[in-house]
Amino acid sequence: MQHSVISYHSGPFATVSMGLPGDHEGKTATRVFFVRGADRIALIDSGLFGGLPALEQAFEELKIARGDLDLLLLTHEHMDHVGNNGWLKAETGCTIMGHPGRADRVADNMLNAKAIVHAFPEGEHFDLNTEYLDWMGPTEGPIDDFVRDGDEIDLGGGVVLEVVEVLGHSMAEIGFFERSTRTLIIADPLLPPFNPVLYLYEDPSVMRATFDKIERFLKERDVQAVLFAHDEVKTAAETIELVNDCRRRVDQVEASMVTHIKANPGITFADLRDKCCDDQNMVREWRALVSIDASLKNFSEKGLIEKRGDGWHYVG
Ligand SMILES: [Zn+2]
């Protein structure tokens, strides 16, 4: 018998796990989530292209005919979440729903890849194929309908998904709160501590506000379970511990940056990335450039640092 690809099955939810290339002890698999109501079936995220066999097997295991998938709900535009959009659209005819903020990237794999992997010409040149494009299928699945914070998606039989905006990791990210089971599904705003990359955020202030928002939401809505794209299912209390750990890790990235800018007047963007990654034993890769750039902008706006020529100086 084949090994099951369903890692969690409870109430209306079934989680499908897909291994990542260069997986970190298998823990950082991407997960996508089937949610079944009485009238409609939704899938939250399509995963990475390398996970397509797992996705195909999940339809079999869950006895869902491909034509019965009504909705594909996207958390955000990153390649390990939209990689099978084109395949799903062609095979199931589902309606694709997502945040309007990055709809142009979801509709164009090359734009999506360039917008993040090649966003920092001062940093380092990375291969778009291996770093990003190979994670996505040959065809895109653009967003058909936009959803925003507070919107409700009724799947029938009391299964209702409420859209919860969780910005910072991506500036167009949403999660979903299922009301009947008080379950929150969030992909990447709370990255797990075993993630081998530097904490990935596009704006540290927005990221911190999202940590606060998630903590408030867990308490106010009496959330019973939280499902994550790259982590095991957690209780609200366990998730608050993770929120605090995420706060600490964003603080650590910034503290490390300040230390190196002070110690090395005129440090370049690329050198700063290397030193910060080394401090935390993280891989020196393009994702780290995103966070370093975001915090440099933030420090600069606060008047703490300034750029002269190619280098950064502490002036606060
Ligand atoms: Zn992501």
Residues whose N, C-alpha, C, O or C-beta is under 5 A from the ligand:
A	BS01	ZN	H78 D188
